[in-house]
Amino acid sequence: MEKLTHWRETGNRIMKNLLKSPDGYSGAYARFYIVARLTYPFGVIGHAGFILIFWYLDLVVLAVFNVFSVAVFMYAFIHSNRGNMALPSVLTMLVEIPIHAILATIYTGAGTGFWIYLFLSIVFVLLLPFFSRKLRLSLSGGLIIILLVLASFVVGEEPIQFIANEWVLFLFINNMLIFATVLVAVVSSYELAVVRAEGALQEEFDRAESLLLNILPAEIA
């Protein structure tokens, strides 16, 4: 029982540290910082795994590109922790993820599901706090056009390199699981941010109500 309590407290401390934004960050910046802090480590681990898979499948171009991907996500994780979110976000959301999705889809075919990461990029771009709403919508629209062009290009076409059906199924399931995990992390972090904001508002309301009750009769307050 004591060990269970210890691990639970340790887990709570880790989550509290992960979900804590730097001083001076508020609103959309604080929410996006938490999302980035949760997703960048996933990017490092996931792309490192893809290096091994692509190398085993003799997809040398994709393996080499994923070395670049690991470096980009490591850079993004380190610099976002220092409060610099703009450049890391552009490199990951607008450069690495779309290029990775396009290259992997062309090389392995639509059946492996790498195109799903373009949807992930669209979601992330809509959350970028340092871009105007108009620019975010324009960038998202551009990514949707890229997705449509990619779909028209790969549907009915043979991939550049043939891989066995069992590997196609494995990659498809793997990509769907990664997509779902990251999406859950994003939604959960935003939900936690909303809960915390609502809690802070309730505390302020209770404090103001208590102050009024101390000054004025209850009927007037």
C-alpha positions in Angstrom: 0.0 0.0 0.0 2.8 2.4 0.9 4.6 1.6 -2.4 1.4 2.3 -4.3 1.0 5.6 -2.6 4.6 6.5 -3.3 4.3 5.8 -7.0 1.0 7.7 -7.1 2.6 10.7 -5.5 5.6 10.5 -7.8 3.3 10.3 -10.9 1.3 13.3 -9.6 4.6 15.3 -9.2 5.7 14.4 -12.7 2.4 15.4 -14.2 2.3 18.6 -12.2 5.8 19.5 -13.5 4.8 18.6 -17.1 1.6 20.7 -16.9 3.3 23.7 -15.4 3.9 26.6 -17.7 6.7 29.2 -17.2 6.0 32.4 -15.3 4.5 35.1 -17.6 2.7 32.5 -19.8 -1.0 32.7 -19.8 -4.0 31.9 -21.9 -3.2 30.4 -25.3 0.5 30.5 -24.7 0.3 28.5 -21.5 -2.0 26.0 -23.1 0.2 25.5 -26.2 3.3 25.3 -24.0 1.8 22.3 -22.2 0.8 20.7 -25.4 4.3 21.1 -26.8 5.9 19.8 -23.6 3.7 16.6 -23.9 4.1 16.0 -27.6 7.8 16.8 -28.3 9.1 13.8 -26.3 6.6 11.6 -28.2 8.1 12.9 -31.4 11.7 12.0 -30.3 10.8 8.5 -29.2 8.4 7.8 -32.1 10.9 8.9 -34.8 13.7 7.0 -33.2 11.6 3.9 -33.5 10.9 4.7 -37.1 14.6 4.9 -37.8 15.0 1.2 -36.8 11.8 0.1 -38.7 12.7 1.9 -42.0 16.3 0.7 -41.8 15.1 -2.9 -41.4 12.7 -2.5 -44.3 15.6 -1.0 -46.4 13.8 2.3 -46.7 17.1 4.2 -46.5 15.7 7.6 -47.5 13.0 7.5 -44.8 15.5 6.2 -42.2 17.9 9.1 -42.9 15.0 11.6 -42.8 14.0 10.3 -39.4 17.5 11.0 -38.1 16.8 14.6 -39.0 13.3 14.3 -37.4 14.8 13.2 -34.1 17.2 16.1 -34.1 14.3 18.6 -34.9 12.1 17.3 -32.1 15.1 17.2 -29.6 15.8 20.9 -30.6 12.1 21.7 -30.2 11.9 20.1 -26.7 15.0 21.8 -25.4 14.2 25.2 -26.7 10.5 25.1 -25.8 11.6 24.4 -22.2 13.6 27.7 -22.4 10.5 29.6 -23.4 11.3 29.8 -27.1 8.3 28.2 -28.8 7.9 29.9 -32.2 10.8 28.5 -34.2 10.5 24.9 -32.7 6.8 24.9 -33.5 7.3 26.1 -37.1 10.0 23.4 -37.7 7.9 20.6 -36.2 4.4 21.5 -37.2 5.0 23.1 -40.6 8.1 21.5 -41.8 8.9 18.1 -40.3 5.4 16.6 -39.8 4.1 17.5 -43.3 7.3 16.4 -45.2 7.5 13.2 -43.2 3.8 12.4 -44.0 4.3 13.1 -47.7 7.6 11.2 -48.1 6.5 8.2 -46.1 3.1 8.0 -48.0 4.8 8.2 -51.4 7.4 5.6 -50.5 5.2 3.1 -48.7 1.7 3.8 -50.1 -1.5 5.1 -48.6 -2.2 1.7 -46.8 0.5 2.4 -44.1 -1.5 5.5 -42.9 1.3 8.0 -42.8 -1.0 10.6 -44.4 -2.8 10.8 -41.0 0.0 13.0 -39.7 -1.1 15.8 -42.0 -4.4 15.9 -40.0 -2.2 16.2 -36.9 -0.3 19.1 -38.4 -3.6 20.9 -39.2 -4.7 20.5 -35.6 -1.5 21.9 -34.2 -1.3 24.8 -36.6 -4.8 25.9 -35.5 -3.4 26.1 -31.9 -0.3 28.2 -32.6 -0.7 31.2 -30.3 2.0 33.4 -31.9 0.2 33.5 -35.3 -2.9 35.5 -36.1 -6.1 33.7 -36.6 -6.2 34.6 -40.2 -2.7 33.2 -40.8 -3.5 30.0 -38.9 -6.6 29.4 -41.0 -4.6 30.1 -44.2 -1.9 27.7 -43.2 -4.4 25.0 -42.2 -6.2 25.5 -45.6 -2.8 25.1 -47.3 -2.2 21.8 -45.5 -5.7 20.6 -46.4 -4.9 21.3 -50.1 -1.6 19.4 -49.7 -3.5 16.5 -48.2 -5.9 16.4 -51.1 -3.1 16.6 -53.7 -1.3 13.8 -51.9 -4.5 11.7 -51.9 -5.0 12.2 -55.6 -1.4 11.3 -56.3 -1.2 8.1 -54.3 -4.6 6.6 -54.8 -4.3 3.8 -57.3 -0.6 4.3 -57.7 2.1 1.8 -56.6 4.4 2.9 -53.8 8.0 3.7 -54.7 9.2 0.7 -52.6 7.1 -2.5 -52.1 6.8 -3.8 -48.5 5.1 -6.9 -47.3 1.4 -6.8 -46.4 2.1 -7.6 -42.7 4.3 -4.6 -42.5 1.7 -2.4 -44.2 -0.8 -3.5 -41.5 1.7 -3.0 -38.7 2.6 0.5 -39.8 -1.1 1.4 -40.3 -2.0 0.2 -36.8 1.1 1.9 -35.3 0.3 5.2 -37.0 -3.3 5.2 -35.9 -2.2 4.5 -32.3 0.3 7.3 -32.4 -2.2 9.7 -33.9 -4.8 8.8 -31.3 -2.3 9.1 -28.4 -1.1 12.5 -29.4 -4.7 13.7 -30.0 -5.8 12.5 -26.6 -2.8 14.3 -25.0 -3.7 17.5 -26.8 -7.4 17.3 -25.8 -6.6 16.3 -22.2 -4.1 19.1 -21.7 -6.6 21.6 -23.0 -9.3 20.2 -20.8 -7.0 20.4 -17.8 -6.2 24.0 -18.7 -10.0 24.8 -18.8 -10.6 23.1 -15.5 -7.7 25.0 -13.9 -9.0 28.3 -15.3 -12.5 27.6 -14.1 -11.2 26.8 -10.7 -9.2 30.0 -10.5 -12.3 32.0 -11.6 -14.4 30.3 -8.9 -11.7 31.1 -6.2 -11.8 34.7 -7.3 -15.6 34.7 -7.2 -15.7 33.2 -3.7 -13.1 35.7 -2.5 -15.0 38.6 -3.8 -18.3 37.3 -2.4 -16.7 36.7 1.0 -15.3 40.3 1.0 -18.8 41.7 0.1 -20.4 39.6 2.9 -17.8 41.1 5.4 -18.7 44.6 4.3 -22.4 44.6 3.5 -25.4 42.8 4.9 -26.2 39.5 3.2 -29.4 40.8 1.6 -27.6 43.8 -0.1 -24.5 41.7 -1.0 
